[in-house]
Amino acid sequence: MLSDTTVFRRCRSVWGSADERPSLPGAITIADVRYVPDGAPVPWGLYKGDQRIYEVADAVATGAARFGFDGEADAADGPYLYVGLLILHYGHFIIDTLSRLWPMLVMTGRRPKILCHRLEAFPEGPEHAFLYAMLSGLGIRRADVVSFDRTTRISQVIVAERSFHERSHVHSIFGDLCRTVGQASWPTASGAAPERPVYLSKTKLSSGMNCLVNEAKLESALSRLGIDIVYPEELSFGAQVSLLAARGPILGPTTSAFHTAAFSAPGRRIIGLNWSYQINSNFLLFDTFNHTQAYYYWIFKTEYSDVSNFGVGWAIPDPERVAHELLERVAHFDTLDQLDAAQEARRARKERRWTHRLSAWRRTFKERFGGGVRD
């Protein structure tokens, strides 16, 4: 039984929804389009007539071109699969860019070039090696990813909907896509991971959505208790997939590094510490399609602050205690649903007793001393 005085609170509130859909996302083939790069007089994008195309629905209404496209070139023969803006952030690349590549699993015939926009303000660097490692799992080489530096006419482009819709729903084929990308990095025996927890640390990140400001203290406490600490950004994509396939449960503050479990063997186990009582449903979507067993908690009496380069800073009380309680949950992983529910019920009964006692005390005080106490 877990202690009733625990600072752990299960995240029961969800920001968004988390539905899995067996149907394929939409896709459409569009003829005679113009590719406009960043920096042109016209906003960057694909155009059919005067219609700027980014999603499948954009291609429905078209009309005569209102824009002048000077200095046009002709692209080499396709086919081309358009993925929009090549987003370089790890989590958003998976959600917004990779999720448009699902046609690669169902297309027959000549493989398409991957057409994208790469804005000059976001150049690629060595830290983006993960991007091409993922694409290589689909048989896509770096040379297959193309963009143009001038307005270009393209005879035929496939525009596909995302198979992952942020905080909303995921199509089952996205799971197939992720497993295809990651399968080469699975250990030979890719069943249930042994009981060897690993903690994914964010202490070396210089920016992000949130920052656990005293994570180093939690990290030190866990290390003293025998938990291996890993910094995902120091590992290649394949090494991360292999690690998560071979180890478990996976521990740490909620982070896009958890999304890597989607590329690993199904059935991973996660215990995440969240900065808020409300969990982003993106985590639940990733858990759903890869059958990940995950539990997310926020820590009672978490304090918040502003931290440069992060959306919000949060500090947990007594990191040493949190480390011990985290490992208690590792030890009881298979029964956490029942234990958390029982703990919440006991806490609710205590709160009702205290509420009853306080009400009785107020009534007694008012009877003895009059109306000096406000309800």
C-alpha positions as CSV (number, residue, x, y, z in Angstrom):
1,M,0.0,0.0,0.0
2,L,1.2,3.5,-0.8
3,S,1.4,6.1,1.9
4,D,-1.6,8.4,2.4
5,T,0.9,11.2,3.0
6,T,2.4,10.9,-0.5
7,V,3.0,14.1,-2.4
8,F,2.1,12.3,-5.7
9,R,-1.2,13.1,-7.3
10,R,-2.4,11.3,-10.3
11,C,-3.1,13.5,-13.4
12,R,-6.9,13.0,-13.8
13,S,-7.6,16.1,-15.9
14,V,-6.8,16.0,-19.6
15,W,-6.1,19.0,-21.9
16,G,-7.6,17.9,-25.2
17,S,-9.0,14.5,-26.2
18,A,-7.3,11.2,-27.2
19,D,-9.2,9.2,-29.8
20,E,-7.7,6.5,-32.1
21,R,-9.3,6.2,-35.5
22,P,-8.8,3.1,-37.7
23,S,-9.6,5.0,-40.9
24,L,-6.9,6.4,-43.2
25,P,-6.4,10.2,-43.2
26,G,-7.3,12.1,-46.3
27,A,-5.0,12.5,-49.3
28,I,-5.4,14.2,-52.7
29,T,-3.3,14.4,-55.9
30,I,-3.2,17.9,-57.3
31,A,-2.0,18.7,-60.8
32,D,-0.3,21.9,-62.0
33,V,0.7,23.6,-58.8
34,R,3.3,26.3,-58.0
35,Y,5.8,26.1,-55.2
36,V,6.7,29.5,-53.8
37,P,9.7,29.6,-51.5
38,D,10.2,31.8,-48.4
39,G,11.2,35.3,-49.2
40,A,9.1,35.7,-52.4
41,P,6.6,38.6,-52.8
42,V,3.8,36.0,-52.3
43,P,3.6,34.1,-49.0
44,W,5.5,30.8,-49.1
45,G,3.5,27.7,-49.9
46,L,2.0,25.6,-52.6
47,Y,-0.5,27.3,-54.9
48,K,-3.3,26.0,-57.2
49,G,-4.6,29.1,-58.9
50,D,-5.0,31.6,-56.2
51,Q,-5.5,29.0,-53.5
52,R,-2.6,28.4,-51.0
53,I,-2.6,24.7,-50.1
54,Y,-1.4,23.3,-46.9
55,E,-4.0,20.8,-45.9
56,V,-6.1,18.5,-48.1
57,A,-9.2,20.7,-47.5
58,D,-7.3,23.7,-49.0
59,A,-7.2,22.1,-52.4
60,V,-11.0,22.0,-52.8
61,A,-11.7,25.6,-53.7
62,T,-9.5,27.0,-56.5
63,G,-9.7,29.9,-58.9
64,A,-7.8,32.0,-61.4
65,A,-4.4,33.1,-60.2
66,R,-4.4,36.6,-58.7
67,F,-0.6,36.5,-58.1
68,G,2.2,37.1,-60.6
69,F,4.8,34.3,-60.4
70,D,7.9,35.8,-61.9
71,G,11.0,33.8,-62.7
72,E,9.3,30.4,-62.7
73,A,11.2,27.2,-63.1
74,D,10.0,23.7,-63.9
75,A,10.5,20.9,-61.4
76,A,11.8,17.5,-62.4
77,D,9.1,14.9,-63.0
78,G,7.5,13.7,-59.8
79,P,5.8,12.3,-58.0
80,Y,6.1,14.6,-55.0
81,L,4.6,14.1,-51.5
82,Y,4.2,17.5,-49.8
83,V,4.8,17.6,-46.0
84,G,4.6,21.4,-45.5
85,L,7.1,23.1,-43.4
86,L,10.0,20.9,-42.3
87,I,9.8,21.4,-38.5
88,L,13.1,20.8,-36.8
89,H,11.9,20.5,-33.2
90,Y,11.9,16.8,-32.2
91,G,8.4,16.5,-30.9
92,H,6.8,18.7,-33.5
93,F,8.7,17.0,-36.4
94,I,7.0,13.8,-35.3
95,I,3.6,15.3,-34.9
96,D,3.5,17.8,-37.8
97,T,5.9,16.5,-40.4
98,L,6.5,12.8,-40.0
99,S,2.8,12.2,-39.6
100,R,2.2,13.3,-43.2
101,L,4.4,10.5,-44.5
102,W,1.9,7.7,-44.0
103,P,1.3,7.3,-47.8
104,M,4.7,5.8,-48.0
105,L,3.3,2.7,-46.3
106,V,0.4,2.2,-48.8
107,M,1.7,3.6,-52.1
108,T,2.7,1.3,-54.9
109,G,4.9,2.1,-57.9
110,R,7.5,4.9,-58.1
111,R,8.4,6.3,-54.7
112,P,7.8,10.0,-54.4
113,K,10.3,12.8,-53.5
114,I,9.5,14.5,-50.2
115,L,8.6,18.1,-51.0
116,C,8.9,20.6,-48.1
117,H,9.5,24.2,-47.2
118,R,12.7,24.9,-45.2
119,L,12.5,28.5,-44.0
120,E,15.9,30.3,-44.0
121,A,15.3,31.4,-40.4
122,F,15.5,27.7,-39.3
123,P,18.6,26.1,-40.9
124,E,19.4,22.5,-40.2
125,G,22.3,21.6,-38.0
126,P,24.1,18.5,-36.6
127,E,21.5,18.4,-33.8
128,H,18.9,17.5,-36.4
129,A,20.5,14.2,-37.3
130,F,17.4,12.5,-35.7
131,L,15.3,13.9,-38.6
132,Y,17.1,11.9,-41.3
133,A,17.5,8.9,-39.1
134,M,13.7,8.7,-38.8
135,L,13.3,9.2,-42.6
136,S,15.8,6.4,-43.3
137,G,13.5,4.0,-41.5
138,L,11.0,4.6,-44.3
139,G,13.7,4.2,-47.0
140,I,13.9,8.0,-47.5
141,R,17.4,9.3,-48.2
142,R,18.5,12.9,-47.5
143,A,18.6,13.5,-51.3
144,D,15.0,12.5,-51.5
145,V,13.9,15.5,-49.4
146,V,13.7,18.5,-51.7
147,S,12.8,22.2,-51.6
148,F,13.3,24.9,-54.2
149,D,14.8,28.4,-53.9
150,R,12.6,30.0,-56.6
151,T,9.0,29.7,-57.7
152,T,8.6,26.4,-59.4
153,R,5.9,24.7,-61.4
154,I,5.2,21.1,-60.5
155,S,3.0,18.9,-62.6
156,Q,1.7,16.7,-59.8
157,V,1.8,16.8,-56.0
158,I,0.2,14.5,-53.4
159,V,-1.0,16.4,-50.3
160,A,-1.8,14.2,-47.3
161,E,-3.5,15.0,-44.0
162,R,-1.6,14.5,-40.9
163,S,-2.1,11.1,-39.3
164,F,-1.6,12.7,-35.8
165,H,-3.8,15.6,-34.8
166,E,-2.5,17.4,-31.8
167,R,-4.6,17.1,-28.6
168,S,-7.4,15.5,-30.7
169,H,-7.0,12.2,-32.4
170,V,-4.6,9.8,-34.1
171,H,-5.1,7.5,-37.0
172,S,-3.9,3.9,-36.5
173,I,-1.6,4.1,-39.5
174,F,0.5,6.6,-37.5
175,G,1.4,3.7,-35.2
176,D,2.4,1.6,-38.1
177,L,4.5,4.5,-39.4
178,C,6.3,4.9,-36.1
179,R,7.0,1.2,-35.7
180,T,8.3,0.9,-39.3
181,V,10.7,3.8,-38.6
182,G,12.0,2.4,-35.3
183,Q,11.9,-1.4,-35.8
184,A,15.5,-1.7,-37.1
185,S,16.6,-0.4,-33.7
186,W,14.7,-2.9,-31.6
187,P,16.7,-5.5,-29.7
188,T,16.4,-9.0,-31.0
189,A,14.2,-10.0,-28.1
190,S,11.6,-7.1,-28.1
191,G,9.1,-8.4,-25.6
192,A,8.5,-7.0,-22.1
193,A,11.5,-4.9,-20.9
194,P,13.3,-6.1,-17.8
195,E,12.8,-4.4,-14.5
196,R,15.6,-1.9,-15.0
197,P,14.2,1.6,-14.7
198,V,15.9,4.5,-16.5
199,Y,15.3,8.2,-15.8
200,L,15.2,10.6,-18.8
201,S,16.6,13.9,-17.6
202,K,16.0,17.4,-19.0
203,T,18.7,19.1,-17.1
204,K,20.9,19.7,-20.1
205,L,18.2,21.3,-22.2
206,S,18.6,25.1,-22.8
207,S,15.0,25.8,-23.8
208,G,11.6,24.2,-23.9
209,M,8.0,24.4,-22.8
210,N,8.7,23.9,-19.1
211,C,11.7,23.4,-16.8
212,L,11.9,21.4,-13.5
213,V,14.2,23.9,-11.8
214,N,15.4,21.6,-9.1
215,E,15.6,18.5,-11.3
216,A,19.4,18.2,-10.6
217,K,18.5,17.4,-6.9
218,L,16.0,14.8,-7.9
219,E,18.5,13.3,-10.4
220,S,21.1,13.0,-7.7
221,A,18.7,11.3,-5.3
222,L,17.7,8.8,-7.9
223,S,21.3,8.1,-8.8
224,R,22.1,7.4,-5.2
225,L,19.2,4.9,-5.2
226,G,20.7,3.1,-8.2
227,I,18.7,4.5,-11.1
228,D,20.5,5.2,-14.3
229,I,20.2,8.8,-15.6
230,V,20.1,9.4,-19.3
231,Y,20.2,12.6,-21.3
232,P,18.2,11.8,-24.5
233,E,19.7,14.6,-26.6
234,E,23.2,13.0,-26.2
235,L,22.0,9.8,-27.8
236,S,21.3,9.1,-31.5
237,F,17.7,8.4,-32.4
238,G,18.5,4.7,-32.9
239,A,20.2,4.5,-29.5
240,Q,17.2,6.1,-27.8
241,V,14.8,3.6,-29.4
242,S,17.0,0.7,-28.4
243,L,17.3,2.0,-24.8
244,L,13.5,2.3,-24.4
245,A,12.9,-1.1,-25.9
246,A,15.4,-2.7,-23.5
247,R,14.6,-0.9,-20.3
248,G,11.7,-0.1,-18.1
249,P,9.8,1.5,-16.5
250,I,10.8,4.8,-18.2
251,L,10.9,7.7,-15.6
252,G,11.2,11.4,-15.9
253,P,9.4,14.8,-16.3
254,T,6.9,14.7,-19.2
255,T,8.9,15.5,-22.3
256,S,8.9,14.9,-26.1
257,A,11.6,12.3,-25.3
258,F,8.7,10.1,-24.1
259,H,7.4,10.1,-27.7
260,T,10.4,8.0,-28.7
261,A,8.6,5.1,-27.0
262,A,6.2,5.1,-30.0
263,F,9.1,3.9,-32.2
264,S,10.0,1.2,-29.8
265,A,8.4,-2.2,-29.3
266,P,4.8,-2.0,-28.2
267,G,4.0,-2.2,-24.5
268,R,6.5,0.2,-23.0
269,R,6.0,1.3,-19.4
270,I,6.2,5.0,-18.3
271,I,5.9,7.0,-15.0
272,G,5.9,10.7,-15.8
273,L,6.1,13.7,-13.6
274,N,4.0,16.5,-15.0
275,W,4.4,20.2,-14.2
276,S,0.6,20.6,-13.9
277,Y,-2.4,18.6,-12.6
278,Q,-3.6,18.6,-16.2
279,I,-1.9,16.3,-18.7
280,N,-1.5,17.2,-22.4
281,S,-3.5,14.6,-24.3
282,N,-0.7,14.3,-26.9
283,F,1.0,12.0,-24.4
284,L,-2.1,9.8,-24.1
285,L,-2.4,9.7,-27.9
286,F,1.1,8.3,-28.2
287,D,0.4,5.8,-25.4
288,T,-2.8,4.6,-27.1
289,F,-1.5,3.5,-30.5
290,N,1.6,1.7,-29.2
291,H,-0.1,0.2,-26.2
292,T,2.1,1.9,-23.7
293,Q,1.2,1.6,-20.1
294,A,1.7,5.0,-18.7
295,Y,0.9,6.8,-15.4
296,Y,1.3,10.6,-15.1
297,Y,1.5,12.5,-11.8
298,W,1.9,16.0,-10.5
299,I,3.5,16.8,-7.2
300,F,1.5,18.4,-4.4
301,K,2.7,21.8,-3.5
302,T,4.7,22.4,-6.7
303,E,5.8,26.0,-7.0
304,Y,6.1,27.9,-10.2
305,S,8.4,30.7,-11.5
306,D,9.6,32.4,-14.6
307,V,12.7,30.7,-16.2
308,S,14.5,32.3,-19.2
309,N,14.0,30.4,-22.5
310,F,11.2,28.2,-21.0
311,G,7.5,28.7,-20.9
312,V,7.3,28.0,-17.1
313,G,9.5,26.9,-14.3
314,W,8.4,24.5,-11.7
315,A,10.0,23.2,-8.5
316,I,9.0,20.1,-6.5
317,P,9.1,20.0,-2.7
318,D,11.7,17.7,-1.1
319,P,13.3,16.0,-4.2
320,E,14.7,13.3,-2.0
321,R,11.2,12.3,-0.9
322,V,9.9,12.4,-4.4
323,A,12.7,10.1,-5.5
324,H,11.8,7.5,-2.9
325,E,8.1,7.8,-3.7
326,L,8.8,7.4,-7.4
327,L,10.6,4.2,-6.8
328,E,7.7,3.0,-4.6
329,R,5.5,3.4,-7.7
330,V,8.0,1.5,-9.8
331,A,7.8,-1.4,-7.3
332,H,4.0,-1.4,-7.5
333,F,3.7,-0.6,-11.2
334,D,1.3,-3.4,-12.1
335,T,-1.3,-2.3,-9.4
336,L,-1.0,1.5,-9.6
337,D,-4.5,1.9,-10.9
338,Q,-6.0,0.2,-7.9
339,L,-3.5,1.7,-5.4
340,D,-4.0,5.3,-6.7
341,A,-7.8,4.9,-6.7
342,A,-7.8,3.5,-3.1
343,Q,-5.4,6.3,-2.0
344,E,-7.7,9.0,-3.5
345,A,-10.7,7.5,-1.8
346,R,-9.0,7.5,1.6
347,R,-7.9,11.1,1.0
348,A,-11.5,12.1,0.0
349,R,-12.8,10.5,3.2
350,K,-10.3,12.4,5.3
351,E,-11.3,15.7,3.6
352,R,-15.0,15.0,4.3
353,R,-14.2,14.3,8.0
354,W,-12.3,17.5,8.3
355,T,-15.0,19.5,6.5
356,H,-17.6,18.0,8.9
357,R,-15.5,18.8,11.9
358,L,-14.9,22.4,10.7
359,S,-18.6,22.9,10.1
360,A,-19.4,21.6,13.6
361,W,-16.8,23.9,15.1
362,R,-18.3,26.9,13.3
363,R,-21.8,26.0,14.5
364,T,-20.5,25.6,18.1
365,F,-18.6,28.9,18.0
366,K,-21.6,30.8,16.6
367,E,-23.8,29.4,19.3
368,R,-21.4,30.5,22.0
369,F,-20.2,33.8,20.7
370,G,-22.8,35.0,18.2
371,G,-22.4,35.9,14.6
372,G,-18.7,36.9,14.6
373,V,-17.6,34.0,12.4
374,R,-18.4,34.2,8.7
375,D,-19.4,31.1,6.8
